[in-house]
């Protein structure tokens, strides 16, 4: 893993450690993709090493390496698309929300759980609500010191696997509060709550060893103490969390680009056609050059954005832009790598197909390419203005 001059010595050492760890678990990840088994043992090892706490301050048991550290470990794990999907979006799920909006008591309770590898989930999408997240319909009504949830959520990564669910619900239908985006509230919902069930598991592309599903809420009681921020703060909590999540998703894509290069280039050196290695064919050289270009540009853009996070700068525009750039790079790079390698790349023995599929999924999840483009355009209103 190439290191940047602005990284601390601790971050540089962490990059070496993360690479070694990723190499040690890749065979097991490949095995679970074939058997379609969730790799609990891998996530146990991640928890033992406190890797999910890379961005969490040391006072809460984390590694204190900032957003840069979170991107380093995510990139290292990126050769395993399913692992990074759960790690980036779910083990880190709710991290930024709690750090920025949680009470000190909530930080002391939740952050060490993330550090120790507890799997979380981000719960936004509903049967008729996707990109327009302000239209969330799941209701949370306060009654006798608790909030009562009713409704459904869908396309939830780690549904049923997660212990902690970062959930957003509607707490007001007042037109003025809706106009001001003060109608949503954020909650941490714990697994096992009465009335909280997994309705079904979806069979999605790119999810061979992880799961995604539909959640059902029937008079589910959530303590007021599990509310993140004040009532009506949900939109601000969500958008800040999505900006962080988009940075981490972009780091996943860096790992995919590295894996494509690692597999495709040696293949072209070995494969002989027309009496010469296929790497000597000019059109193949162009594809390899484009792969290198995409990887280097994506890494520089992403780690600069992570550095801005660590400096406390506003990264709203760059967090949106890097998701667009990296995911579109990863999608095109996977297609080019398959073409570069040829028939072997269409078999499941290689990672090309898995990367292509998860790149397509992540060009929708965490904010579609279209929504991110609008979110990064100065002076243009967000799509989510229900």
Secondary structure, DSSP 8 states (H G I E B T S, - for coil): ----TTS-HHHHHHHHHHHHHHHHHHHHHHHHHHHT---HHHHHHHHHTTGGGTTS-GGGTS---HHHHHHHHHHHGGGSHHHHHHIIIIITTTHHHHHHH--HHHHHHHHHHHHTT--EEEE--BTTBSS-GGG---EEEEETTEEEEEEEEEEEETTTT-SEEEEEEE----HHHHHTT-SEEEEEEETT-TTEEEEEEE--TT-SSS-EEEEEEEEEEEEGGGEESSTT-HHHHHHHHHHHHHHHHHHHHHHHHHHHHHHHHHHHHH-EETTEEGGGSHHHHHHHHHHHHHHHHHHHHHHHHHHHHHTT---HHHHHHHHHHHHHHHHHHHHHHHHHHGGGGGSTTSSHHHHHHHHHHHTTTTS-HHHHHHHTSTT---S---
